[in-house]
Amino acid sequence: MNFSKYLTHPIFNIISNIADNESLQTFVIGGFVRDLFLQRPSKDIDVVVVGNGIDFAEKVAEKIGKNTNINVFRNFGTAMLQYKNLEVEFVGARKESYQRNSRKPVVENGTLQDDQLRRDFTINALALSLNSETFGNLLDSFNGLQDLENQIIRTPTNPDTTFSDDPLRMIRAIRFSTQLNFTIHQESLESISRNKERTLILSKERIVDEFHKIILSPIPSRGFKLLDETGLLPFCFPELAKLKGIDVKNEKSHKDIFYHSLKVLDNISRNTNHLWLRWAALLHDIGKPATKQYSDSEGFTFHAHEVVGSKMIPEIFKNLRMPLNEKMKYVQKLVFLHLRPIVLSQEEVTDSAIRRLLFEAGDDIDDLMLLCEADITSGIDEKVKKFLANFQIVRQKLKEVEEKDAIRNFQPPISGELIMEIFGLSPCKIVGDIKNSIKDAILDGKISNNYFESFNFMLKEAEKLNIFPVKKI
């Protein structure tokens, strides 16, 4: 079968000419070919040369022009260059063998079939020839095209060997299954369960990169359910695995927090591609196992789980080698606040409560509302409709209060420096108390958010403490 009609980008003609001049068999292989057949966009091209990949890449760079940047990785025998919005990686065809305690292979020169055999899945082993006489011909040694048509994830060789050699492939199988809505072949699925402990040699950075891709999939719960069903989850993400299960006592029970969290993640994924908001949805109830209690009067409770959960976020991010910066703080904030709009939706909404929510959520208020709406997972349609209708009331109130009082991200009009200057104070608790009193008065609606009312309120608060101005006002 010939698929030259897909190889229209000018880089392929350049590679083809050099391949002919050098008398080297050359192929485009892997994800780019897979995505051609799936009609998915792809900007990464893997080129295999039956010869020296680095030398070949340097000739391609020279042909393109002297301004072409090429990155050479001699330890891995690869080279990479950018050309017209594509990232092209070159490697010599090779065969690999692995040591038990390492993902780094022992590499030898090999044939194209050797190179296809070392690929993780048959759908990623498809190759198209780039030599002029066979340009566009498909080389499919392991029936990858048929697996694409049947929507199957399958290893090109014994899955125990494939997964033991490089355990990341087990998580990648689940990631591809989630992204593409493909089924993992039964033999490969059983092999993942058998080899799950091999994931202990993986770096957290590689694992979390796959997690990100699962979370950004159309229905991310599919991936986490597979991680659980294969037994990988406790090895890769033990905090999430602890959410699983239902306790029953005196005929009272609670919902399975794991499946509830996945439902919330799916819900929010229909409305946003924001990676860290999706992470917040997955982790919003992470504090529940640590706060679970039972009483005859209330049944199972999880009091303050949002507080405990928010305190767990930095450690989770640290364990997974995720950034401990504003992204972590964003997730932490949403986990901490995720109950607040729900509480407001269940009672009379006061301006004061709305002001405080706006103040604490700041610019993340819209994301917080999306999270809270996604958190409504009852199987009773009327209950869901009632909650969502109440949330619309809260949203409208948020808009009205924000337009009137400009509370979002506000700073009290009176600074600590001004308080010290007016009353001749050094930094101390009294300064903070007066400043907080002004902030609370604004949030409670006792005074408006302006300098004049705040200044007069400051004078009255100071007088209660027998503190008076030391300079003329």
KOLBA-260195 format. One record per residue (C-alpha): residue in three letters; x, y negated, z. Coordinates in nm, 2 decimals, padded with zeros to 4 digits. Last residue first. Example, Ala and Ser with C-alpha at 12.3 -4.5 7.8 and 13.67 -1.06 7.14 Angstrom:
<zanus>
{zanu "SER", {01.37, 00.11, 00.71}};
{zanu "ALA", {01.23, 00.45, 00.78}};
</zanus>
This chain:
<zanus>
{zanu "ILE", {-00.50, -06.51, 06.03}};
{zanu "LYS", {-00.24, -06.66, 06.25}};
{zanu "LYS", {00.02, -06.41, 06.36}};
{zanu "VAL", {00.04, -06.18, 06.66}};
{zanu "PRO", {-00.30, -06.03, 06.60}};
{zanu "PHE", {-00.47, -05.85, 06.90}};
{zanu "ILE", {-00.46, -05.51, 07.05}};
{zanu "ASN", {-00.68, -05.43, 07.34}};
{zanu "LEU", {-00.77, -05.09, 07.18}};
{zanu "LYS", {-01.13, -05.20, 07.12}};
{zanu "GLU", {-00.98, -05.52, 06.97}};
{zanu "ALA", {-00.79, -05.31, 06.72}};
{zanu "GLU", {-01.11, -05.15, 06.59}};
{zanu "LYS", {-01.27, -05.49, 06.56}};
{zanu "LEU", {-00.98, -05.64, 06.37}};
{zanu "MET", {-00.96, -05.34, 06.13}};
{zanu "PHE", {-01.33, -05.37, 06.06}};
{zanu "ASN", {-01.28, -05.73, 05.96}};
{zanu "PHE", {-00.99, -05.63, 05.72}};
{zanu "SER", {-01.20, -05.34, 05.57}};
{zanu "GLU", {-01.49, -05.57, 05.50}};
{zanu "PHE", {-01.27, -05.82, 05.32}};
{zanu "TYR", {-01.05, -05.57, 05.14}};
{zanu "ASN", {-01.31, -05.36, 04.96}};
{zanu "ASN", {-01.46, -05.01, 04.98}};
{zanu "SER", {-01.78, -05.10, 05.15}};
{zanu "ILE", {-01.84, -05.06, 05.53}};
{zanu "LYS", {-02.03, -04.81, 05.74}};
{zanu "GLY", {-02.07, -04.58, 05.43}};
{zanu "ASP", {-01.92, -04.27, 05.60}};
{zanu "LEU", {-01.64, -04.26, 05.35}};
{zanu "ILE", {-01.56, -04.63, 05.41}};
{zanu "ALA", {-01.58, -04.60, 05.79}};
{zanu "ASP", {-01.36, -04.29, 05.77}};
{zanu "LYS", {-01.09, -04.47, 05.58}};
{zanu "ILE", {-01.10, -04.77, 05.82}};
{zanu "SER", {-01.08, -04.54, 06.12}};
{zanu "ASN", {-00.79, -04.35, 05.95}};
{zanu "LYS", {-00.59, -04.68, 05.92}};
{zanu "ILE", {-00.66, -04.77, 06.28}};
{zanu "ASP", {-00.55, -04.42, 06.40}};
{zanu "GLY", {-00.24, -04.43, 06.19}};
{zanu "VAL", {-00.13, -04.76, 06.33}};
{zanu "ILE", {-00.21, -04.64, 06.68}};
{zanu "LYS", {00.01, -04.33, 06.64}};
{zanu "CYS", {00.32, -04.54, 06.59}};
{zanu "PRO", {00.54, -04.73, 06.33}};
{zanu "SER", {00.63, -05.06, 06.50}};
{zanu "LEU", {00.36, -05.31, 06.58}};
{zanu "GLY", {00.34, -05.68, 06.55}};
{zanu "PHE", {-00.04, -05.69, 06.51}};
{zanu "ILE", {-00.07, -05.84, 06.17}};
{zanu "GLU", {00.26, -05.69, 06.03}};
{zanu "MET", {00.20, -05.34, 06.17}};
{zanu "ILE", {-00.15, -05.33, 06.02}};
{zanu "LEU", {-00.02, -05.47, 05.69}};
{zanu "GLU", {00.25, -05.19, 05.67}};
{zanu "GLY", {-00.01, -04.92, 05.74}};
{zanu "SER", {-00.21, -05.04, 05.44}};
{zanu "ILE", {-00.56, -05.19, 05.44}};
{zanu "PRO", {-00.75, -05.14, 05.11}};
{zanu "PRO", {-00.79, -04.77, 05.19}};
{zanu "GLN", {-00.65, -04.57, 04.89}};
{zanu "PHE", {-00.90, -04.43, 04.65}};
{zanu "ASN", {-00.84, -04.10, 04.46}};
{zanu "ARG", {-01.21, -04.08, 04.37}};
{zanu "ILE", {-01.40, -04.33, 04.59}};
{zanu "ALA", {-01.51, -04.59, 04.34}};
{zanu "ASP", {-01.81, -04.68, 04.56}};
{zanu "LYS", {-02.10, -04.73, 04.31}};
{zanu "GLU", {-01.98, -04.54, 04.00}};
{zanu "GLU", {-01.84, -04.26, 04.22}};
{zanu "VAL", {-02.16, -04.24, 04.43}};
{zanu "GLU", {-02.38, -04.21, 04.12}};
{zanu "LYS", {-02.16, -03.96, 03.94}};
{zanu "LEU", {-02.12, -03.74, 04.25}};
{zanu "LYS", {-02.50, -03.76, 04.31}};
{zanu "GLN", {-02.56, -03.63, 03.96}};
{zanu "ARG", {-02.32, -03.35, 04.00}};
{zanu "VAL", {-02.48, -03.26, 04.34}};
{zanu "ILE", {-02.83, -03.25, 04.18}};
{zanu "GLN", {-02.69, -03.04, 03.90}};
{zanu "PHE", {-02.55, -02.80, 04.16}};
{zanu "ASN", {-02.90, -02.76, 04.31}};
{zanu "ALA", {-03.02, -02.65, 03.96}};
{zanu "LEU", {-02.74, -02.40, 03.95}};
{zanu "PHE", {-02.82, -02.26, 04.29}};
{zanu "LYS", {-03.19, -02.22, 04.21}};
{zanu "LYS", {-03.12, -02.06, 03.87}};
{zanu "VAL", {-02.88, -01.81, 04.04}};
{zanu "LYS", {-03.14, -01.72, 04.31}};
{zanu "GLU", {-03.41, -01.68, 04.04}};
{zanu "ASP", {-03.18, -01.44, 03.84}};
{zanu "ILE", {-03.11, -01.21, 04.13}};
{zanu "GLY", {-02.79, -01.03, 04.06}};
{zanu "SER", {-02.60, -01.30, 04.24}};
{zanu "THR", {-02.27, -01.42, 04.09}};
{zanu "ILE", {-02.27, -01.79, 04.17}};
{zanu "ASP", {-01.89, -01.85, 04.20}};
{zanu "ALA", {-01.88, -01.97, 03.84}};
{zanu "GLU", {-02.08, -02.28, 03.95}};
{zanu "CYS", {-01.83, -02.34, 04.23}};
{zanu "LEU", {-01.53, -02.31, 03.99}};
{zanu "LEU", {-01.69, -02.55, 03.74}};
{zanu "MET", {-01.76, -02.80, 04.03}};
{zanu "LEU", {-01.40, -02.77, 04.14}};
{zanu "ASP", {-01.28, -02.84, 03.79}};
{zanu "ASP", {-01.49, -03.16, 03.78}};
{zanu "ILE", {-01.37, -03.27, 04.12}};
{zanu "ASP", {-01.00, -03.23, 04.02}};
{zanu "ASP", {-00.94, -03.60, 03.98}};
{zanu "GLY", {-00.99, -03.66, 04.35}};
{zanu "ALA", {-01.10, -03.34, 04.54}};
{zanu "GLU", {-01.06, -03.48, 04.89}};
{zanu "PHE", {-01.20, -03.83, 04.82}};
{zanu "LEU", {-01.48, -03.71, 04.60}};
{zanu "LEU", {-01.58, -03.45, 04.86}};
{zanu "ARG", {-01.57, -03.72, 05.14}};
{zanu "ARG", {-01.78, -03.96, 04.93}};
{zanu "ILE", {-02.03, -03.68, 04.86}};
{zanu "ALA", {-02.07, -03.60, 05.23}};
{zanu "SER", {-02.12, -03.97, 05.31}};
{zanu "ASP", {-02.37, -04.02, 05.03}};
{zanu "THR", {-02.58, -03.74, 05.18}};
{zanu "VAL", {-02.70, -03.43, 04.99}};
{zanu "GLU", {-02.98, -03.25, 05.18}};
{zanu "GLU", {-02.87, -02.89, 05.22}};
{zanu "GLN", {-02.78, -02.58, 05.02}};
{zanu "SER", {-02.61, -02.76, 04.73}};
{zanu "LEU", {-02.38, -02.94, 04.97}};
{zanu "VAL", {-02.26, -02.61, 05.12}};
{zanu "ILE", {-02.19, -02.48, 04.77}};
{zanu "PRO", {-02.00, -02.81, 04.69}};
{zanu "ARG", {-01.77, -02.75, 04.99}};
{zanu "LEU", {-01.71, -02.38, 04.95}};
{zanu "HIS", {-01.43, -02.41, 04.68}};
{zanu "LEU", {-01.24, -02.68, 04.87}};
{zanu "PHE", {-00.95, -02.47, 05.01}};
{zanu "VAL", {-00.92, -02.25, 04.70}};
{zanu "LEU", {-00.94, -02.56, 04.48}};
{zanu "LYS", {-00.66, -02.73, 04.68}};
{zanu "GLN", {-00.43, -02.42, 04.67}};
{zanu "VAL", {-00.47, -02.38, 04.30}};
{zanu "TYR", {-00.38, -02.75, 04.24}};
{zanu "LYS", {-00.09, -02.72, 04.49}};
{zanu "MET", {00.05, -02.42, 04.30}};
{zanu "LYS", {00.03, -02.62, 03.97}};
{zanu "GLU", {00.18, -02.93, 04.15}};
{zanu "ASN", {00.49, -02.73, 04.23}};
{zanu "LEU", {00.59, -02.39, 04.36}};
{zanu "PRO", {00.60, -02.24, 04.01}};
{zanu "MET", {00.53, -01.87, 03.98}};
{zanu "ARG", {00.78, -01.62, 04.10}};
{zanu "LEU", {00.51, -01.36, 04.18}};
{zanu "ASN", {00.61, -01.35, 04.54}};
{zanu "LYS", {00.65, -01.73, 04.56}};
{zanu "PHE", {00.31, -01.79, 04.41}};
{zanu "ILE", {00.15, -01.54, 04.66}};
{zanu "GLU", {00.34, -01.71, 04.94}};
{zanu "PRO", {00.22, -02.06, 04.84}};
{zanu "ILE", {-00.14, -01.94, 04.80}};
{zanu "MET", {-00.18, -01.77, 05.14}};
{zanu "LYS", {-00.25, -02.10, 05.32}};
{zanu "SER", {-00.54, -02.17, 05.08}};
{zanu "GLY", {-00.68, -01.83, 05.16}};
{zanu "VAL", {-00.67, -01.89, 05.53}};
{zanu "VAL", {-00.86, -02.21, 05.49}};
{zanu "GLU", {-01.11, -02.08, 05.24}};
{zanu "HIS", {-01.16, -01.77, 05.46}};
{zanu "ALA", {-01.27, -02.00, 05.74}};
{zanu "HIS", {-01.55, -01.75, 05.85}};
{zanu "PHE", {-01.56, -01.43, 05.65}};
{zanu "THR", {-01.86, -01.26, 05.80}};
{zanu "PHE", {-02.00, -00.91, 05.80}};
{zanu "GLY", {-02.33, -00.86, 05.98}};
{zanu "GLU", {-02.46, -01.18, 06.14}};
{zanu "SER", {-02.65, -01.07, 06.45}};
{zanu "ASP", {-02.49, -00.73, 06.49}};
{zanu "SER", {-02.14, -00.87, 06.45}};
{zanu "TYR", {-01.87, -00.79, 06.20}};
{zanu "GLN", {-01.55, -00.97, 06.11}};
{zanu "LYS", {-01.35, -01.02, 05.78}};
{zanu "THR", {-01.10, -01.31, 05.81}};
{zanu "ALA", {-00.79, -01.14, 05.67}};
{zanu "PRO", {-00.98, -00.95, 05.40}};
{zanu "LYS", {-01.15, -01.28, 05.29}};
{zanu "GLY", {-00.85, -01.50, 05.23}};
{zanu "ILE", {-00.81, -01.41, 04.86}};
{zanu "ASP", {-01.17, -01.54, 04.80}};
{zanu "HIS", {-01.07, -01.82, 04.55}};
{zanu "LEU", {-00.78, -01.62, 04.40}};
{zanu "LEU", {-00.93, -01.52, 04.06}};
{zanu "ALA", {-01.11, -01.85, 04.03}};
{zanu "ALA", {-00.80, -02.04, 04.12}};
{zanu "TRP", {-00.60, -01.85, 03.86}};
{zanu "ARG", {-00.86, -01.94, 03.60}};
{zanu "LEU", {-00.82, -02.31, 03.70}};
{zanu "TRP", {-00.45, -02.26, 03.67}};
{zanu "LEU", {-00.47, -02.13, 03.31}};
{zanu "HIS", {-00.72, -02.39, 03.18}};
{zanu "ASN", {-00.90, -02.21, 02.90}};
{zanu "THR", {-01.24, -02.33, 03.02}};
{zanu "ASN", {-01.61, -02.26, 03.01}};
{zanu "ARG", {-01.65, -01.89, 02.93}};
{zanu "SER", {-01.34, -01.82, 03.14}};
{zanu "ILE", {-01.53, -01.96, 03.44}};
{zanu "ASN", {-01.77, -01.67, 03.44}};
{zanu "ASP", {-01.51, -01.41, 03.37}};
{zanu "LEU", {-01.30, -01.52, 03.67}};
{zanu "VAL", {-01.61, -01.53, 03.89}};
{zanu "LYS", {-01.69, -01.18, 03.78}};
{zanu "LEU", {-01.33, -01.07, 03.86}};
{zanu "SER", {-01.36, -01.23, 04.21}};
{zanu "HIS", {-01.69, -01.04, 04.27}};
{zanu "TYR", {-01.52, -00.72, 04.16}};
{zanu "PHE", {-01.24, -00.76, 04.41}};
{zanu "ILE", {-01.47, -00.89, 04.69}};
{zanu "ASP", {-01.69, -00.58, 04.68}};
{zanu "LYS", {-02.02, -00.72, 04.83}};
{zanu "HIS", {-02.08, -00.68, 05.20}};
{zanu "SER", {-02.25, -00.41, 05.40}};
{zanu "LYS", {-02.51, -00.36, 05.67}};
{zanu "GLU", {-02.66, -00.02, 05.74}};
{zanu "ASN", {-02.52, -00.02, 06.09}};
{zanu "LYS", {-02.18, -00.07, 05.94}};
{zanu "VAL", {-02.07, -00.04, 05.58}};
{zanu "ASP", {-01.74, -00.17, 05.44}};
{zanu "ILE", {-01.69, -00.22, 05.07}};
{zanu "GLY", {-01.37, -00.19, 04.88}};
{zanu "LYS", {-01.11, -00.39, 04.68}};
{zanu "LEU", {-00.98, -00.72, 04.80}};
{zanu "LYS", {-00.65, -00.56, 04.91}};
{zanu "ALA", {-00.56, -00.50, 04.54}};
{zanu "LEU", {-00.54, -00.87, 04.49}};
{zanu "GLU", {-00.28, -00.91, 04.76}};
{zanu "PRO", {-00.09, -00.61, 04.63}};
{zanu "PHE", {-00.03, -00.76, 04.28}};
{zanu "CYS", {00.22, -00.55, 04.08}};
{zanu "PHE", {00.26, -00.23, 04.28}};
{zanu "PRO", {-00.10, -00.23, 04.43}};
{zanu "LEU", {-00.24, -00.31, 04.08}};
{zanu "LEU", {-00.07, -00.03, 03.88}};
{zanu "GLY", {-00.30, 00.25, 04.00}};
{zanu "THR", {-00.44, 00.32, 03.65}};
{zanu "GLU", {-00.79, 00.21, 03.75}};
{zanu "ASP", {-00.67, -00.10, 03.92}};
{zanu "LEU", {-00.46, -00.23, 03.64}};
{zanu "LEU", {-00.74, -00.13, 03.41}};
{zanu "LYS", {-00.99, -00.34, 03.61}};
{zanu "PHE", {-00.75, -00.63, 03.61}};
{zanu "GLY", {-00.73, -00.62, 03.23}};
{zanu "ARG", {-01.10, -00.60, 03.17}};
{zanu "SER", {-01.16, -00.88, 03.41}};
{zanu "PRO", {-00.99, -01.11, 03.17}};
{zanu "ILE", {-01.28, -01.13, 02.92}};
{zanu "PRO", {-01.17, -01.37, 02.65}};
{zanu "SER", {-00.80, -01.34, 02.75}};
{zanu "LEU", {-00.62, -01.62, 02.93}};
{zanu "ILE", {-00.60, -01.42, 03.25}};
{zanu "ILE", {-00.45, -01.13, 03.07}};
{zanu "LYS", {-00.19, -01.35, 02.91}};
{zanu "HIS", {-00.10, -01.51, 03.24}};
{zanu "PHE", {-00.07, -01.16, 03.40}};
{zanu "GLU", {00.17, -01.06, 03.12}};
{zanu "ASP", {00.40, -01.35, 03.21}};
{zanu "VAL", {00.34, -01.26, 03.58}};
{zanu "ILE", {00.50, -00.92, 03.52}};
{zanu "ARG", {00.80, -01.05, 03.34}};
{zanu "GLU", {00.87, -01.31, 03.61}};
{zanu "LYS", {00.82, -01.05, 03.88}};
{zanu "SER", {01.11, -00.86, 03.76}};
{zanu "LEU", {01.04, -00.49, 03.68}};
{zanu "ILE", {01.22, -00.21, 03.87}};
{zanu "LEU", {00.90, -00.14, 04.08}};
{zanu "THR", {00.71, -00.09, 03.76}};
{zanu "ARG", {00.84, 00.27, 03.76}};
{zanu "GLU", {00.59, 00.35, 04.03}};
{zanu "LYS", {00.31, 00.35, 03.78}};
{zanu "ASN", {00.45, 00.64, 03.57}};
{zanu "ARG", {00.18, 00.90, 03.62}};
{zanu "SER", {-00.10, 00.64, 03.61}};
{zanu "ILE", {00.05, 00.49, 03.29}};
{zanu "SER", {00.08, 00.84, 03.14}};
{zanu "GLU", {-00.29, 00.90, 03.18}};
{zanu "LEU", {-00.37, 00.59, 02.98}};
{zanu "SER", {-00.12, 00.69, 02.71}};
{zanu "GLU", {-00.29, 01.03, 02.67}};
{zanu "GLN", {-00.63, 00.87, 02.67}};
{zanu "HIS", {-00.55, 00.61, 02.40}};
{zanu "ILE", {-00.59, 00.26, 02.54}};
{zanu "THR", {-00.90, 00.11, 02.39}};
{zanu "PHE", {-00.89, -00.23, 02.21}};
{zanu "ASN", {-01.06, -00.55, 02.31}};
{zanu "LEU", {-00.78, -00.74, 02.15}};
{zanu "GLN", {-00.67, -00.95, 02.45}};
{zanu "THR", {-00.76, -00.70, 02.71}};
{zanu "SER", {-00.62, -00.39, 02.54}};
{zanu "PHE", {-00.31, -00.59, 02.45}};
{zanu "ARG", {-00.27, -00.68, 02.82}};
{zanu "ILE", {-00.33, -00.33, 02.94}};
{zanu "ALA", {-00.07, -00.19, 02.70}};
{zanu "ARG", {00.17, -00.48, 02.80}};
{zanu "ILE", {00.13, -00.37, 03.16}};
{zanu "MET", {00.24, -00.02, 03.07}};
{zanu "ARG", {00.51, -00.16, 02.83}};
{zanu "LEU", {00.67, -00.33, 03.13}};
{zanu "PRO", {00.78, 00.01, 03.24}};
{zanu "ASP", {01.06, 00.03, 02.98}};
{zanu "ASP", {01.22, 00.37, 02.95}};
{zanu "SER", {00.96, 00.53, 03.17}};
{zanu "PHE", {00.68, 00.39, 02.96}};
{zanu "THR", {00.80, 00.51, 02.63}};
{zanu "THR", {00.92, 00.84, 02.76}};
{zanu "ASP", {00.60, 00.92, 02.94}};
{zanu "PRO", {00.41, 00.79, 02.63}};
{zanu "ASN", {00.57, 01.06, 02.40}};
{zanu "THR", {00.63, 00.87, 02.08}};
{zanu "PRO", {00.47, 00.59, 01.88}};
{zanu "THR", {00.27, 00.47, 02.19}};
{zanu "ARG", {-00.11, 00.43, 02.14}};
{zanu "ILE", {-00.34, 00.13, 02.18}};
{zanu "ILE", {-00.65, 00.21, 01.97}};
{zanu "GLN", {-00.89, -00.03, 01.78}};
{zanu "ASN", {-00.98, 00.24, 01.52}};
{zanu "GLU", {-00.87, 00.01, 01.23}};
{zanu "LEU", {-00.56, -00.09, 01.42}};
{zanu "ASP", {-00.49, 00.28, 01.51}};
{zanu "GLN", {-00.52, 00.36, 01.14}};
{zanu "LEU", {-00.27, 00.09, 01.05}};
{zanu "GLY", {-00.04, 00.21, 01.32}};
{zanu "ASN", {-00.02, 00.56, 01.17}};
{zanu "PHE", {00.33, 00.63, 01.31}};
{zanu "SER", {00.57, 00.58, 01.02}};
{zanu "ASP", {00.38, 00.28, 00.86}};
{zanu "LEU", {00.60, 00.12, 00.61}};
{zanu "LEU", {00.39, -00.12, 00.41}};
{zanu "ASN", {00.51, -00.26, 00.08}};
{zanu "GLY", {00.51, -00.64, 00.07}};
{zanu "PHE", {00.82, -00.67, -00.15}};
{zanu "THR", {00.93, -00.33, -00.27}};
{zanu "GLU", {01.16, -00.44, -00.56}};
{zanu "SER", {01.22, -00.78, -00.41}};
{zanu "ASN", {01.34, -00.67, -00.07}};
{zanu "LEU", {01.11, -00.80, 00.21}};
{zanu "SER", {00.94, -00.47, 00.31}};
{zanu "LEU", {00.65, -00.49, 00.55}};
{zanu "ALA", {00.67, -00.31, 00.88}};
{zanu "LEU", {00.41, -00.18, 01.13}};
{zanu "ALA", {00.56, -00.07, 01.46}};
{zanu "ASN", {00.35, -00.31, 01.68}};
{zanu "ILE", {00.02, -00.12, 01.60}};
{zanu "THR", {00.20, 00.20, 01.69}};
{zanu "PHE", {00.29, 00.07, 02.03}};
{zanu "ASP", {00.61, -00.01, 02.23}};
{zanu "ARG", {00.86, -00.01, 01.96}};
{zanu "ARG", {01.17, 00.21, 01.98}};
{zanu "LEU", {01.03, 00.45, 01.71}};
{zanu "GLN", {01.00, 00.16, 01.47}};
{zanu "ASP", {01.37, 00.09, 01.51}};
{zanu "ASP", {01.46, 00.45, 01.46}};
{zanu "GLN", {01.23, 00.45, 01.15}};
{zanu "LEU", {01.42, 00.15, 01.01}};
{zanu "THR", {01.74, 00.33, 01.06}};
{zanu "GLY", {01.99, 00.30, 01.34}};
{zanu "ASN", {02.28, 00.12, 01.50}};
{zanu "GLU", {02.32, 00.21, 01.86}};
{zanu "VAL", {02.19, 00.03, 02.18}};
{zanu "VAL", {02.20, 00.14, 02.54}};
{zanu "PRO", {01.89, -00.01, 02.68}};
{zanu "LYS", {01.84, -00.27, 02.96}};
{zanu "ARG", {01.52, -00.18, 03.15}};
{zanu "SER", {01.72, -00.03, 03.43}};
{zanu "ASN", {01.71, 00.24, 03.70}};
{zanu "ARG", {01.66, 00.55, 03.49}};
{zanu "GLN", {01.92, 00.46, 03.22}};
{zanu "TYR", {01.77, 00.39, 02.88}};
{zanu "SER", {01.83, 00.50, 02.51}};
{zanu "GLU", {01.78, 00.28, 02.21}};
{zanu "LYS", {01.79, 00.30, 01.83}};
{zanu "ARG", {01.87, 00.01, 01.61}};
{zanu "ALA", {01.78, -00.19, 01.30}};
{zanu "GLY", {01.98, -00.51, 01.32}};
{zanu "VAL", {01.79, -00.81, 01.46}};
{zanu "PHE", {01.66, -01.14, 01.33}};
{zanu "GLU", {01.42, -01.37, 01.51}};
{zanu "VAL", {01.21, -01.63, 01.32}};
{zanu "GLU", {01.02, -01.90, 01.51}};
{zanu "LEU", {00.78, -02.07, 01.26}};
{zanu "ASN", {00.67, -02.44, 01.24}};
{zanu "LYS", {00.87, -02.50, 00.92}};
{zanu "TYR", {01.18, -02.30, 01.02}};
{zanu "GLN", {01.32, -02.24, 01.36}};
{zanu "LEU", {01.60, -02.00, 01.41}};
{zanu "MET", {01.68, -01.69, 01.63}};
{zanu "ALA", {01.97, -01.45, 01.64}};
{zanu "THR", {01.99, -01.10, 01.79}};
{zanu "GLY", {02.25, -00.84, 01.87}};
{zanu "PHE", {02.15, -00.84, 02.24}};
{zanu "ASN", {02.49, -00.94, 02.38}};
{zanu "ARG", {02.55, -01.15, 02.07}};
{zanu "PHE", {02.25, -01.38, 02.14}};
{zanu "VAL", {02.28, -01.64, 01.86}};
{zanu "ASN", {02.06, -01.95, 01.85}};
{zanu "ILE", {02.04, -02.11, 01.51}};
{zanu "ASN", {01.95, -02.47, 01.44}};
{zanu "THR", {01.90, -02.57, 01.08}};
{zanu "ASN", {02.06, -02.90, 01.00}};
{zanu "LYS", {02.31, -02.74, 00.76}};
{zanu "GLY", {02.03, -02.62, 00.52}};
{zanu "ILE", {01.79, -02.33, 00.46}};
{zanu "LYS", {02.05, -02.13, 00.28}};
{zanu "GLU", {02.30, -02.16, 00.57}};
{zanu "ALA", {02.03, -02.06, 00.82}};
{zanu "VAL", {01.95, -01.75, 00.61}};
{zanu "LYS", {02.32, -01.66, 00.59}};
{zanu "GLU", {02.35, -01.70, 00.97}};
{zanu "ALA", {02.05, -01.48, 01.02}};
{zanu "PHE", {02.21, -01.21, 00.81}};
{zanu "ASP", {02.53, -01.22, 01.01}};
{zanu "ILE", {02.33, -01.19, 01.33}};
{zanu "GLY", {02.11, -00.90, 01.21}};
{zanu "ASN", {02.41, -00.68, 01.10}};
{zanu "GLY", {02.28, -00.39, 00.90}};
{zanu "VAL", {01.94, -00.23, 00.83}};
{zanu "VAL", {01.79, -00.57, 00.89}};
{zanu "VAL", {01.48, -00.62, 01.10}};
{zanu "VAL", {01.29, -00.95, 01.10}};
{zanu "ASP", {01.06, -01.05, 01.38}};
{zanu "ILE", {00.83, -01.35, 01.31}};
{zanu "ASP", {00.67, -01.56, 01.57}};
{zanu "LYS", {00.41, -01.83, 01.46}};
{zanu "SER", {00.11, -01.60, 01.47}};
{zanu "PRO", {-00.26, -01.68, 01.39}};
{zanu "ARG", {-00.49, -01.38, 01.41}};
{zanu "GLN", {-00.63, -01.22, 01.09}};
{zanu "LEU", {-00.61, -00.87, 01.25}};
{zanu "PHE", {-00.41, -00.75, 00.96}};
{zanu "LEU", {-00.18, -01.04, 00.97}};
{zanu "ASP", {-00.17, -01.01, 01.35}};
{zanu "ARG", {-00.02, -00.67, 01.33}};
{zanu "VAL", {00.24, -00.79, 01.08}};
{zanu "PHE", {00.34, -01.08, 01.30}};
{zanu "GLY", {00.34, -00.86, 01.61}};
{zanu "GLY", {00.59, -00.61, 01.48}};
{zanu "ILE", {00.79, -00.60, 01.16}};
{zanu "VAL", {00.92, -00.81, 00.88}};
{zanu "PHE", {01.16, -00.59, 00.68}};
{zanu "THR", {01.51, -00.59, 00.53}};
{zanu "GLN", {01.71, -00.33, 00.35}};
{zanu "LEU", {02.05, -00.48, 00.27}};
{zanu "SER", {02.20, -00.52, -00.07}};
{zanu "GLU", {02.36, -00.85, 00.03}};
{zanu "ASN", {02.22, -01.04, -00.27}};
{zanu "ASP", {01.89, -00.85, -00.24}};
{zanu "ALA", {01.85, -00.93, 00.13}};
{zanu "ILE", {01.95, -01.29, 00.07}};
{zanu "ASN", {01.68, -01.33, -00.20}};
{zanu "SER", {01.42, -01.16, 00.02}};
{zanu "ILE", {01.50, -01.38, 00.33}};
{zanu "ILE", {01.46, -01.70, 00.13}};
{zanu "ASN", {01.14, -01.57, -00.03}};
{zanu "PHE", {01.00, -01.48, 00.31}};
{zanu "ILE", {01.08, -01.82, 00.46}};
{zanu "PRO", {00.87, -01.98, 00.19}};
{zanu "HIS", {00.54, -01.86, 00.37}};
{zanu "THR", {00.33, -01.66, 00.12}};
{zanu "LEU", {00.38, -01.31, 00.27}};
{zanu "TYR", {00.01, -01.21, 00.30}};
{zanu "LYS", {-00.03, -01.15, -00.08}};
{zanu "SER", {00.26, -00.92, -00.06}};
{zanu "PHE", {00.05, -00.66, 00.11}};
{zanu "ASN", {00.12, -00.35, -00.09}};
{zanu "MET", {00.00, 00.00, 00.00}};
</zanus>
